[in-house]
């Protein structure tokens, strides 16, 4: 019914100008009365609506283009206009509209054409062509009058109105409904078009075009729902294109400036339909997105135990571990993993295997679980990852388990996992991240004095803002409140280290690991400072102290081996490297260092074995191959 009504509206649109307006483009006026003694007879003249150039046909453009509205006055019958008539009689002609009386503003010369003489007259544009008016000629005892009703096709703006009609009709025909709606609204808001009665029909055309737009949206929605050949991702993309259609109807159909109210029955009905479309689109998209998400992460959750995922699984787990641990564990307001970072080489590896979508989906789901205060990872994921632990070079299960427990508030078990990480992890950055987690857990469990925590927070904020003096004073204040506050001592030591004061830095780093015997990062930073100055004995002292306090970790043993090598104690270096290799037999660099240590001890056979072990771990890294070549040269030279 609505479609038929729409078609009828289009079909009858162009009839409106003819139906609404009677043609009154010329009138006849008496310009001289009869005289009693027959000395002269009455005369008549015709006043014709025209334009500045007296051209035909008349159009709204040429009628309205000049400085005045123009009329032609010419004699009726056999008399002629002369200069006397123009000078003495023509001023008696006026146009009257309501209470407005308009005098002639412009007079042309007397002209003769094929019909006879004429004069072109201009009247001020105060005259409103859209309203009836009278032509009056004042006689001696009376006034000759005739009414004009100018057809609307000559009114100002008529061409713009017709252009709007044609544009909206074409837009609707081509199913460019939004363009059609916009054109209707422009017409309704254009002041110059308000003189035309049919401009109000743009209101109805606008509503009917909204209906066509809704029908188009519903048709698209049905196509998505019934499509069997499109992928989940393609269907979701299609729905993302459909939903704005319904939302546009909801947001744009009611318009107070156009006097379109939500209480109008046709408007309310269409708004209800649009809401149904929005709801259906959202529900369907959520369902498809859930299916796509499950498709993207299912293989990650299942793990590699089934043998289906192999290297892709390795790359994904490594990337997720680096990404999710890149957050600031000290941020108590943390609520999303949207800004996680990973090394560029990992990003390239994911791109090579087309893993980016699965990665981003898994991370997004972690954020969603975090907001719901649920476990960070599905239990199935952790269980399968535990089964795959032996296939990884690093303790990724302990890392994911630590993060899951930490964000769930299970601090004790999270701390236990961090200690497991330190034992075998050879990636320094990961160790530092989880050491921060361990330190923060201790702060929560021990309950440091509030004034010390407040001073620490103020110091950290000042340091971030580049105000090192204020930061230093705040760290001092925190330690005054709690002398055994290891984290404050560590932050103060790091501040001195960063600002180029190694002696003070070592003092407070030592205070940190004396107060917290498991402070991995404090030992590591103290070691690094001594290494810069090649102070091997001090390096050895720090790391031996760390081992004595229970920090029997890969990195501690490996670094102690490097310190012994630097101090010339090859035997002890070999012992520490061997301990590091016991903790993580899959580390490439430990095998290389053992090869170098045995080479220095002239035990070329063992050196060769360790270089070969390193090559087996990673055939593409050049170090072990280069060292093996040099070893061959040494043996050939008999040295």
Secondary structure, DSSP 4 states (H G I P E B T S, - for coil): -HHHHHHHHHHHHTTHHHHH---B-EEEEEEE---TTSSS--EEEEEEE--TT--SS--HHHHHSSSSEEEEEEEESS----HHIIIIIGGGEEEEETTEEEEEEEE---EE-SS-EEEEEEE-TTS-TTS-EEEEEE-SS-EEEEEEB--GGGSTTHHHHHHHHHHHHHHHHTT-HHHHHHHHHHHHH-GGGGGSGGGGHHHHHHHHHHHHHHHHHHHHHHHHHH-SSS-HHHHHHHHHHHHHHHHHHHHHS-BGGGTB-TTSHHHHHHHHHHHHHHHHHHHHHHHHHHHHHHHHHHHHHH-STTSSSHHHHHHHHHHHHHHHTTS-TT-TT----TT----HHHHHHHHHTT-HHHHHHHHHHHHHHHHTT--SS-HHHHHHHHHTGGG-SS-HHHHHHHHHHHHHT-HHHHHHHHHHHHHH---HHHHHHHHHHHHHHHHHHHT--HHHHHHHHHHHHHHHTT-HHHHHHHHHHHHHH-TT-HHHHHHHHHHHHHTT-HHHHHHHHHHHHHHSTT-HHHHHHHHHHHHHTT-HHHHHHHHHHHHHTT---HHHHHHHHHHHHHTT-HHHHHHHHHHHHHH-TT-HHHHHHHHHHHHHTT-HHHHHHHHHHHHHH-TT-SHHHHHHHHHHHHHHHT-
